[in-house]
Amino acid sequence: MDKLIDVGFIHPSKALYGALVLFHKKVNDNLHMCVDYRALNKVIIKNKYSMPLMQNLMDKLYGVFVFTKLDLRFGYLQMRIDNRDEHKTTCVIRYSAYEFLVISFGLTNALQSFAI
């Protein structure tokens, strides 16, 4: 947690509620933090967008010669959460609570943020 505080991804929270945090051991013996946002995701109004037509997507690529690849592994951690919504991302560990300042993996509608 200290690393996340140092880089500015989280800060201490005073919220009276929060999601549980579990740590899962990876194959290389590192710990992976998993936040259980199921309760929060149940009450979030989900965005609804119609799928674009494949032909329209292909038309946008007409005449393009250069393509690039983006590494979105840390994309969530690069997008700031609105100040009014930080308290909703509170997660609770044994003796303290923290809230995310950036989008955390597992939040509903987080993927749509990349399409904007």
N, C-alpha and C positions, 0 to 999 in steps of 0.2 A: 504494500500500500504506500510505503514511503516513496517509491519510485514514481507512482502515479501522482502523488502530491507535488513532488519536485518538478515534474514536467508540466504541471498545471492542468491535468486531466480531471482531478477531483479536489474537493476541499471538505473540511468537516461540516456536518449538517446538524441542525437543531430540530429537524422535523420529528413529529411524534409517530411517524410510521416509516416503513421502508421495506424493500425487498430483501429476501435472504440471499446470502452469498455462500457459495460452495467452492471449494478448491479441488480440482481434479488433477491427479498426478499423470503427467504425460509419459511417453515411452522413455524420454531422455531424463527422467526424474525431475523435470521442472514442474512447477505448479501452474495450472491454468485456472483463472478466476471465472466462475460462471455465476451470473446474477439471475435470479428467478423473477422475471417480470410478468409472469402469467396473470397475476391479479390486475396489474396496471393495464396490460394489453386487452383485458376483457372490457374495460370501460372507455378505452380510446375509440373515437369514431374513426373508422377506417376510410382512407382515401379510395375513391372509385374513379378509375380512368378506363376508357375503352381502349382496346388493343389497336395500334395503328395497322393499317393495311400493309402487307408485305411489299406490294408494288410501290407504294409511296416511300417506304424506307429504301428500297433499291434505287428509286429515282434520285434520292438525295446523294447517292454515291456516284452518280454518273459524272464522268470526267475527273474523278479524284485519282491522283497518282501516288500520293504519299499516305501511308497509314502508320499509326503508332500504337504502342501498347501501353496501357496505364496499369500501374500496380495499385490495386484498391484494397490490399490487405489491411492497411492502416487508414483507409478512407474515413471510417467512422470516427476515428480519433482526431480528425482534422476539421470536423464541422462543429461549430459552436452551437450549444443549445440556447434558446431564448432565456433570458434572465428570469422571466415569469414562470418558466417550466422546470427550472433546475431542481426544485424541491420534490418534483415527481420522480426523479431518478435516484432518490435516496436508497442506499443499500446499507444493510446492518451487518456488522461483524461482531465478534464476541463482546467487546466493551465499548464500541463506538459506532458512529454512523457517518457516512460520507455521501455526498451527492456529486454526480458527474457534471462537468462543465462542457463536455463534448458528447456527441452522440455515442451511446453505448450499444454494443451488439445485442440484438434481441428485442429492441423496441419496435412496436408496430409503427408502420409508415416511415421507418428509417430508410428503407431502400429507395422510396420515392424522392428522397432528398437529393439523390445523385442524378435524378432525371431533370431536375430544375435547372 
